[in-house]
Amino acid sequence: SSELTQDPTVSVALGQTVRITCQGDSLRNFYANWYQQKPGQAPVVVIYGKNNRPSGIPDRFSGSTSGNTASLTITGAQAEDVADYYCSSRDSSGNLVVFGGGTKLTFL
Amino acid sequence: QVQLQESGPGLVKPSETLSLTCTVSGGPINSYYWSWIRQPPGKGLEWIGYIYYSGSTNYNPSLKSRVTISLDTSKSQFSLKLRSVTAADTALYYCARRLETLRFGEGYHYYMDVWGKGTTVTVSS
């Protein structure tokens, strides 16, 4: 299967830790990348590969994988983290790109 | 730093061909993969396809029969053509650079590290 499944919405209290998950068979073979998309803006990668943050991404963002599930964890969520988060990976062939449906992060 | 800019008609008639161009500035077009991604209003991201600087391509199977991505290295541009459009093709279209990077102990990773701002295309008569 080449599908990636995400919960549509996740809520967190300011300063607390939140985990956003992404499930898919291809994640057994390929790591997920995570993109943050704020309203009216293009997506920005926050985690790629096993747990790598591009320059400029705060260290409160981290990634992990277990079996067919990849997770993005925000430790000490800040107001500016309100956004849609998309996981992405390769399909089982390794040649195609797949996106999850996205998770909207909101504050309680 | 590298910047991408999409351009093309904002309105396309049903059954016609959608044509967009992405201009790459501030860096080379060679040695990278170049992607198109779209986002229908209020919905998630959908990968359309990518082209390698060598000219090899890969497309989303759901769009493959209607899509062509091409590259013009002399102009530092790559383009998207989507044929026989319908209202379902109305979306915000992004171009992006797909970076290949090797991490010790992890192998190769591929992710979109630079995105254009996107351009809205509406399919309507």
Chai-1 contact restraints between the chains, C-beta under 6 A:
chainA,res_idxA,chainB,res_idxB,connection_type,confidence,min_distance_angstrom,max_distance_angstrom,comment,restraint_id
A,N33,B,Y111,contact,1.0,0.0,6.0,A-B,restraint_1
A,A42,B,Y94,contact,1.0,0.0,6.0,A-B,restraint_2
A,A42,B,W115,contact,1.0,0.0,6.0,A-B,restraint_3
A,A42,B,K117,contact,1.0,0.0,6.0,A-B,restraint_4
A,A42,B,G118,contact,1.0,0.0,6.0,A-B,restraint_5
A,V45,B,Y111,contact,1.0,0.0,6.0,A-B,restraint_6
A,V45,B,D113,contact,1.0,0.0,6.0,A-B,restraint_7
A,Y48,B,H109,contact,1.0,0.0,6.0,A-B,restraint_8
A,Y48,B,Y111,contact,1.0,0.0,6.0,A-B,restraint_9
A,G49,B,R103,contact,1.0,0.0,6.0,A-B,restraint_10
A,G49,B,E106,contact,1.0,0.0,6.0,A-B,restraint_11
A,G49,B,H109,contact,1.0,0.0,6.0,A-B,restraint_12
A,K50,B,E106,contact,1.0,0.0,6.0,A-B,restraint_13
A,Y86,B,L45,contact,1.0,0.0,6.0,A-B,restraint_14
A,N95,B,N58,contact,1.0,0.0,6.0,A-B,restraint_15
A,L96,B,N58,contact,1.0,0.0,6.0,A-B,restraint_16
A,V97,B,W47,contact,1.0,0.0,6.0,A-B,restraint_17
A,F99,B,L45,contact,1.0,0.0,6.0,A-B,restraint_18
A,F99,B,W47,contact,1.0,0.0,6.0,A-B,restraint_19
A,G101,B,G44,contact,1.0,0.0,6.0,A-B,restraint_20
A,G102,B,G44,contact,1.0,0.0,6.0,A-B,restraint_21
